Amino acid sequence: MSPAAARAAELRLPGHRAMALAVARQRMVIGLLIVFGLIAILILRLLELGLLYDGPDRRNAIASTVPARADITDRHGTPLARNFQAFAIAARPYDIVSDKRVLASRIAALLPSRSEAQIFAALTHPGKFKYIARRVLPADAEKIRRLGDPGITLEREGERLYPNLTMAAQVLGVMSEDGKGAGIERAFNARLSDPKLLGTPLALALDARVQQSLESELAFAMAKHSAEGAAGVVMDVHTGEVLAMASLPSWNPNAPGGAMGMPAYMNRATLAVFELGSTFKGFTIAMGLDVGTIPSLAKTYDARAPLHTGRFVIKDDHPQNRIMSVPDVFVYSSNIGTAKMALEYGEPVQREYLRRMGFLDKVSGELLEKGRTLYPPVSNWGQSAVMTVGFGHGIAVTPLHLAVAYSTLVNGGIYRPATFLKVDPARANPGRRVFKQSTSDTMRILLRAAVTEGTGGQADAPGYRVGGKTGTAEMPRPRELGGGYYHDKNITTFAGAFPMDAPRYAVIVSLMDGKGTKDTYGFRTAGWLAAPIFKRTVLRIAPVLGVAPDAAREVDMSSVKSLIVPKHKG
């Protein structure tokens, strides 16, 4: 290179360097702009998803996907709860190619549970995704798939189905995604969710036929008498199996959102405690027979004048105004006579027998929803308490308590705890003796007499030799309303068993705040309201339980009939 050319190159070099640096800076700025642009796009996408994407509706938590669980069946294998594959129907509004009004109408025709307006709202939702319906049966989902619109998606998901809807809803309960639940689903959650046992159904003691009959009769009575609620129990007196348990009003565990926390969700048979009135009088007589303070049914009690104890006055609702035998006292439901019987054996005996029958503890059975029994503290279990508890006041228990105790009273005197699981009779709980066999035998006769001769006449189911006792008590007033009792609201109960010559089943029915009607002549006591429910229930369940009517058979009541003074002679 010549000296002149070298000098020219040296002169161009600073310019080239400057140009190269400018290009590098430009490329760096462009690169940074691209990076920042990508970050901005990502942020905008996240905002879009957060603001517009509509995931699973948490208001329908109960209806959402649930883990696999074992089926629940009744004692004969009838499904009560089972897992099944369902579908969630969803819309991707931006991908819909059909006319959305027409599409909404066509989907609504296939999904009666959703209105056309609700479906159209989902199809026009501003987000990318919106559920239209969940828990859709496979057959219905297939019909929707055949509509052929790419903007409608079907997602398979496992669901818990209660095929009998509201039947035994409070007993079966439900488990939600957050681990909350109730009933059998809660009590046996570990068993039902055990992967090794998913293929083995949990067999309950319930009989679906008996359950449906009990609920049907209670619902009929509730409607007829404009009642606030009802409860009932059917129990095998020799095994403690709960064949039916009803609590009304009920709820549908299949319904999205359920009834968690609402009154319909509460199991009145195990969670609510009531004073169950004169149904307790049988226990008072049984205690006297057992300890010997009643050596003979011929023993008499003067019921001509009310009893005064402290500030209380004990009087009879159906006063006979005469000296009464033991059967008289029971058949005519004398508070005065029963109170005097209780005084004869006193607080220690009364308390011990109530303990043996389970009245002083939460009720037996596997369900976890149990009310706390209310009874006088030892320091205040004096003479007044002994008398009032003797005829069923001053102590509040659940209907299931009463079913267990009546089973004990008639099955030979053996207490067996309640169970909601199917039991092999050969492996039934041996229980513990509470009453002598002779005491139980006598009480069966008296319970039958209370139906044929006394206040329980409307419970008599021809051919089935039922026995039992009415009970009417005032409903307690909530503390927030001042406590005490409503004088115009009753809890009416009939507690009994059948057939009384060889008892097999105990039945308890209760009606809360039932009103008198024309055919009850305005009366709203247990003899008019609860006793007919018992009768109709027995007539329906006895045949399916294998108990045949026999008009030629009857309990031998010769030992008591001569001791009962007919009412017209009183």
C-alpha positions, 0 to 999 in steps of 0.5 A, a space after each residue: 500500500 502506498 503512503 497515500 492509501 495508508 493515510 486514507 485508510 487511517 482517516 476512514 477507520 474512526 468513521 467505521 468504528 462509530 458506525 459499528 457502535 451505533 449499529 450495536 446500540 440499535 440492535 441492543 435497544 431492539 432486543 430489549 424492546 422485544 424482551 419487554 414486549 414479551 413480558 408485557 404480553 405475558 402480564 396481560 395474558 395473566 391479567 386476562 386469565 385472572 379477570 376473565 377466566 371462570 373456573 369451577 364455581 365454588 358455590 357448587 362445591 358439593 357438586 364438584 369432582 369427588 375422590 373415589 369412594 365405596 358404595 353404600 347400600 341398604 341391608 338388601 344391597 339396594 344402592 343408597 350412595 354410589 360413585 359414577 362418571 358424570 360430565 361437566 358441560 362448558 362453553 368456550 364463547 370465542 370458539 362457538 360457531 352456531 347462533 348462540 340464541 339457537 344453541 342456548 335453546 337447543 341445550 336447554 331442551 336437553 338440560 331441564 336443570 338449566 334455563 335458556 337464559 342461564 345457558 345463553 349467559 354462559 355462551 356469551 360470557 366475556 371470558 374464555 371458559 364458562 361452565 354451563 352445567 355439572 353432574 350431567 349424566 353420560 346419556 345427556 352429555 352425548 346428546 349435547 356432544 351431537 350438537 356438534 359445536 366446537 365451542 361446547 366442551 365435555 369434561 368427564 368427572 367422578 361424582 357421588 350420587 344419592 339415587 333415592 334423592 331425599 330418602 335417609 338424607 340426614 343418615 347418609 350425610 355427605 362429604 364436601 371437598 373441604 373435608 366437612 361432612 355428616 352422617 354415614 359419609 362422615 362417620 365411615 369416611 376412612 372406610 369408604 375412601 380406603 383404596 383397598 375397599 372401594 369395590 366392597 360396598 358398606 352395607 347398612 342396617 337400613 331397609 330402604 322399603 321401611 325407610 320410605 314407608 316411615 318417611 312417607 307417613 311422617 310427611 303425610 302427618 306433617 302436611 295434614 297437621 301443619 307441623 314444624 317437623 317430624 322424626 322417627 326410628 324403626 329398630 330391631 329389638 334383638 340386635 339394635 339395628 336401625 332399620 329406618 331413621 327419618 328426620 323431616 323436613 329433609 333435603 336432597 344431597 344431590 342438589 348443588 350447594 346442598 343444605 349444609 347448616 340449614 334446619 333441613 340438614 339437622 338429624 332430629 332423631 339423633 341431634 335434637 333433644 326433647 322432653 318425651 313426656 308420658 312415654 317415660 312412664 313405662 320405665 318408672 313402672 319397670 324400675 318399681 317392679 324390678 326393685 320390688 317397690 311395686 310387688 304386685 300390679 294390684 298395688 294402688 295409688 291415690 290420684 284424687 288430689 294434685 301433688 304439691 312439691 315446692 312451687 310445682 303442682 303435679 296433676 293429671 291431664 286425664 283425671 280419674 279422681 280415684 284410687 288407681 291400680 298400677 295398670 290403671 295408672 299406666 293405661 290412663 297415664 296418671 302423672 300423680 300415680 307415676 310420680 308417687 311410684 318414682 318417690 318410692 324408690 327415689 333418686 339413686 335407683 332412678 338415676 342408675 336405671 336411666 344410666 343403664 338404659 343410656 339416657 345419661 350419655 349421648 345416644 349410641 350408634 356410629 353417627 357423630 351428630 349427637 345431641 347432649 342429653 339434658 337432665 338434673 345435676 346430682 346436686 339438684 336431683 331432689 324430690 321434685 326432679 324424681 317425680 317429674 322425671 318419673 313421668 317424662 319431664 325434666 329430662 330431654 333425650 333424642 328419639 333414638 334414645 327412646 327407641 333403644 330404651 323401648 327395645 330394652 323394655 320389651 326384648 327381655 330387659 337387655 340393653 343393646 346399643 344402636 348400630 347403623 351397620 348390618 348385623 349377623 344375628 348370630 354375632 349381635 352385641 350380647 348387650 347388658 341386662 337392665 331389667 329382669 325377664 319377668 319385668 319385661 314380660 309384665 311391661 309387654 302386657 301393660 304396653 299392649 293394654 295401653 293401646 287396647 284400653 287407654 290413650 293409645 287406642 288409635 295406634 292399634 294395627 289390627 292383627 299385629 298386637 302392637 303395644 306402646 305409650 303416648 307422650 305429649 310435652 310442651 316444646 321448649 322456647 329458645 333462650 334468645 326468646 326467653 327460654 321456658 316452654 311454649 304453651 301452644 306448641 307440643 311435641 307428640 310422640 308414640 313409642 311402641 313395639 310389635 308384635 307384643 307377644 314376641 316383640 321384634 321391632 320398636 317404632 318411635 314417631 314424633 311430630 313437632 308442633 302439630 295442629 289439631 284438625 276437624 277429624 281430631 276435634 281440634 285436639 293436638 295430643 299424642 293420642 290424636 296426632 302421633 298414634 295414627 302415624 304409628 298405626 299406619 307405619 306398622 301396617 306398611 312395614 310389617 309385611 315387608 319385615 316378614 310379620 304376618 297379621 294374625 287376628 286370632 292371636 292376642 297377648 294374654 292380658 287377663 292379669 291386668 284387665 281386672 285391675 283396670 276400671 273402665 273409664 265410664 265407671 270412673 
